[in-house]
Amino acid sequence: MEVVTLTDHFRAMDSKSEQIEIYANPKVQITSDVTFVCERDEVSFTDASILGDTTVAFWIWDFGDGSVSYNENPKYTYQISGQYTVRLVLADHNGCNADTTQTNYMRVKEKPQFSFNTTRVYKSLFSVRHLMEMG
């Protein structure tokens, strides 16, 4: 049982006894299968939070590029290279909110570009085949 005493600016006092319940906030933690990825490769994010006194009511993931997800453990694909700050906000069924922000958590690199000179490959194959036939 807690007693709350209020005093106004005229120094008038009043008190009231009420049962006050205090809930523990969740401690928000982010994990992912990778923190370094190429463009257009999928990343799996996981809510690794430690819960307070009840279960989570909702999640808001901010991937740092303008995209969000409301899933507990979302999968996401970055389209453009760069460094991205990831934020997770959650609220539990008691109305307690908590969040964490991981600055520059994801590093996204351009996909390697490959090109082949097919003319040389065909010339090489032709030369080997020609030598074998002559042989």
LOTI-883904 format. One record per atom (N, C-alpha, C): residue in three letters; y, z, x. Coordinates in pm, whole numbers, plus 50000, padded with zeros to 5 digits. Layout:
residues N
ALAYZX ...
END
This chain:
residues 135
MET498835000050086 MET500005000050000 MET501235000050090 GLU502154991350061 GLU503404990350137 GLU504564994350047 VAL505575000750107 VAL506785004350034 VAL507914995950089 VAL508604988850000 VAL509754980650038 VAL511004987549986 THR511964989650075 THR513234995850038 THR514344985750057 LEU515144983649954 LEU516264974349958 LEU517574981949950 THR518544977450028 THR519884983350025 THR520884972150008 ASP521804973249910 ASP522814962749893 ASP524054966249975 HIS525084957649968 HIS526284959750050 HIS527114971850005 PHE526814977849890 PHE527484990149846 PHE526665002549885 ARG525625000249963 ARG524705010750011 ARG523855016849899 ALA523725009649788 ALA522825014049682 ALA521405010549726 MET520485019749708 MET519105017749754 MET518155017949637 ASP517085010349654 ASP516005010449557 ASP514725007749636 SER513645013149591 SER512375010749660 SER511285007949558 LYS510285001049606 LYS509174997549519 LYS507914996849603 SER506825001849547 SER505535001149615 SER504744989449560 GLU504244981349649 GLU503434969749609 GLU502314967849710 GLN501224962549662 GLN500134958649752 GLN500514945049812 ILE500594944449943 ILE500954931950012 ILE499764927550095 GLU499374915250075 GLU498274909650154 GLU498834899750255 ILE498474901650380 ILE498954892850486 ILE497774884750537 TYR497954871550536 TYR496894862450578 TYR497114857650721 ALA496024855150788 ALA496104849850925 ALA496324834750920 ASN497234829751005 ASN497454815351016 ASN496314808851093 PRO495984796451059 PRO495024789251143 PRO495664785851277 LYS494844784451380 LYS495304780251512 LYS494864765851531 VAL495824756651530 VAL495534742351528 VAL495204737251668 GLN494114729651677 GLN493694723651804 GLN493204709451777 ILE493554700351868 ILE493174686351858 ILE492194682951970 THR491164675451936 THR490314669352039 THR490064654751998 SER489634646852095 SER489264632952068 SER488194628752167 ASP487484617852133 ASP486424613452222 ASP486974607552352 VAL488214602652351 VAL488884597352470 VAL490374600352460 THR491064600352573 THR492524601152573 THR493124589152647 PHE492264580352698 PHE492664568052765 PHE491844556852703 VAL492524546552650 VAL491824536252575 VAL492574523052590 CYS491884512052566 CYS492534498952562 CYS492984495852420 GLU493964487052408 GLU494444482552276 GLU493244477952192 ARG493334480952064 ARG492364476651964 ARG490974482851981 ASP490864493752062 ASP489624501552071 ASP489784513951983 GLU488734517651914 GLU488784528751820 GLU488714542351892 VAL489484551851841 VAL489484565551892 VAL489044574751778 SER488164584251807 SER487734594251709 SER488444607351738 PHE489254611851642 PHE489964624451653 PHE489204635251576 THR489284647651625 THR488594658851561 THR489544670651547 ASP489554676651429 ASP490264689151407 ASP489374700351460 ALA489764706251572 ALA489004717151635 ALA489704730551611 SER490424731551501 SER491214743451472 SER490344755551444 ILE490904767151472 ILE490284779951438 ILE490924784451307 LEU490114785951205 LEU490634789151072 LEU491114803551064 GLY492034805650970 GLY492514819250942 GLY491554826050846 ASP492044829550728 ASP491244837050631 ASP490574828450524 THR490804815350527 THR490234806650425 THR490074792650482 THR489684783250399 THR489444769550444 THR490734761250438 VAL490674749650501 VAL491834740650506 VAL491974733150374 ALA493194732350325 ALA493484725150200 ALA493814710550228 PHE494574707950337 PHE494884694050372 PHE495264692850518 TRP495114680550569 TRP495444676950707 TRP496454665550705 ILE497364665450799 ILE498244653950822 ILE498224651150973 TRP497624639951010 TRP497604635351148 TRP498714625151166 ASP499514626751269 ASP500544617051307 ASP500134611551443 PHE499844598551450 PHE499314592551572 PHE500394588051670 GLY501664590051635 GLY502744587351728 GLY503274573151727 ASP502684564551644 ASP503154550651635 ASP503594547151493 GLY503854557451412 GLY504274555151274 GLY503134555851175 SER501904557251222 SER500744557851133 SER500294572351116 VAL499794575450995 VAL499284588750966 VAL497924587750898 SER497184598850899 SER495914599850828 SER495854613550762 TYR495164614150649 TYR494994626750577 TYR493534631350583 ASN492744625350670 ASN491344628950685 ASN491194640550783 GLU490124648050769 GLU489864659350859 GLU489634654551003 ASN488794644451018 ASN488424639151150 ASN488544623851148 PRO489764618851161 PRO489964604351144 PRO489564596251267 LYS489344583451242 LYS489184573451348 LYS490434564951341 TYR490954561051459 TYR492194553351461 TYR492164543151573 THR492814531851552 THR492894521151650 THR494354518251681 TYR494744520251806 TYR496104516951852 TYR496164502051881 GLN497224495551832 GLN497364481051848 GLN498194477051970 ILE499074485952015 ILE500034482752121 ILE499904492852234 SER499974488152358 SER499864497152472 SER501054506652479 GLY500844518252539 GLY501894528152555 GLY501314542152558 GLN502174552152564 GLN501754566052556 GLN502184571552420 TYR501274578852355 TYR501524583352220 TYR501344598452208 THR502284604652139 THR502234618852108 THR501514620451975 VAL500504629151972 VAL499694631251852 VAL500024645051797 ARG500204645651664 ARG500534658251597 ARG499564660251481 LEU499114672651465 LEU498274676351351 LEU498934688051279 VAL499144686351148 VAL499654696851061 VAL498564699950960 LEU498304712750937 LEU497354716050832 LEU497844728150754 ALA497344728850632 ALA497654740150544 ALA496344745250486 ASP496244758350475 ASP495024763950417 ASP495234767450269 HIS494184771950205 HIS494244774950062 HIS495054787450028 ASN495464795150130 ASN496374806450107 ASN497834802050115 GLY498074789450151 GLY499434784550166 GLY499994786250306 CYS499154790350400 CYS499594791750539 CYS499574778150607 ASN500644774850677 ASN500754762050748 ASN500784764450898 ALA500254754850972 ALA500294755451118 ALA500244741051169 ASP500704739151293 ASP500664725851351 ASP500604726751503 THR500244715551564 THR500304714151709 THR500724699951741 THR501434698551851 THR501874685451900 THR501414683952044 GLN500694673152072 GLN500234670152207 GLN501044658252259 THR502014661152345 THR502914650852398 THR502164641452492 ASN502374628352472 ASN501724617952553 ASN500214619952562 TYR499604623952453 TYR498164627052448 TYR497314614552468 MET497704603552404 MET496934591052414 MET497634581252505 ARG496894575952601 ARG497404565152688 ARG496634552552652 VAL497374542552606 VAL496774530052561 VAL497214518952655 LYS496244512052711 LYS496524501052805 LYS496194487852740 GLU496814477152792 GLU496524463652742 GLU495084460252775 LYS494464452652683 LYS493114447752711 LYS493194437552823 PRO492244437752917 PRO492244427853024 PRO492094413752967 GLN492794404353027 GLN492714390352986 GLN491874382853090 PHE490874375953045 PHE490014368253135 PHE490174353453107 SER490134345553213 SER490114331153195 SER489134325453297 PHE488484314853258 PHE487504308553345 PHE487864294053365 ASN487614289153484 ASN487804275153515 ASN486454268353498 THR486224262153383 THR484914256353354 THR484644243953436 THR485664237253484 THR485464225253565 THR484684228653691 ARG485044239253758 ARG484344243253880 ARG482914247453851 VAL482684254253741 VAL481334258453707 VAL480454246253687 TYR480934236253614 TYR480134224353591 TYR479894216653720 LYS480894215853806 LYS480714208853932 LYS479654215854016 SER479684229254016 SER478704236754095 SER477304234654039 LEU477164235153908 LEU475854232853847 LEU475354218753874 PHE476254209253866 PHE475874195453893 PHE475394193954037 SER476084200154131 SER475724199054272 SER474364205154298 VAL474074216854240 VAL472784223354260 VAL471684214954196 ARG471914210154075 ARG470904201954007 ARG470664189054083 HIS471704182854134 HIS471594170354208 HIS470784172654336 LEU471034183654405 LEU470294186554528 LEU468834189354498 MET468544196154386 MET467154199054352 MET466404186354318 GLU467044176954250 GLU466404164454215 GLU466124155954340 MET466994157254438 MET466844149454559 MET465764155454649 GLY465564168054635 GLY464774175654722 GLY463354173654737 
END
